[in-house]
Structure formats: C-alpha cells, structure tokens
Amino acid sequence: FVFNSRDPIVVGVMVEAGIVKEGTPVCVPSKD
C-alpha cells in the first residue's frame, strides 16, 4: 500500500485523507 517509499509522509496523508473522505476519520477533533 506504498506509492512512494521516499515520501512515506505524503502517502500517509493521502491515505488519511482518503479515510476521512470515506466518512471514517481516524481521529475526530473537537468541532467548535
């Protein structure tokens, strides 16, 4: 599930963004 080994952070962000878009966020921040 790694697109670019040299940019693991970018890949992680993309994955997180995809999860959030799916409607299943990893961590839910307090909505003010």
N, C-alpha and C positions, 0 to 999 in steps of 0.2 A: 504494500500500500504506500510505497515511497516513489514519488515522481522525480525528485531531485535529491540525491544524497548530500549534495553540497549545500542545500538550503532546507534543512530539516525544520527550521522555524517557520519558513514560508509554507511548507507542506502542512505543518501542524495547524497553522492559522487557517489555511484553506479547508482543512478537514473540519476544524471547529466551526467555521463559517457555514459549511455545508450542513453540519448537525443542527446549528441554530436555525438555519433556513428550514430544515425539515420540521422544526417545531419541537425539537428535543434538545434544549440547551444543556451544556454540561454543568455550568454554574449559573444560578439565577441571581442577578444583582438586585438590590432593593430598588424598586421603582418608586421614585419620588414624585 
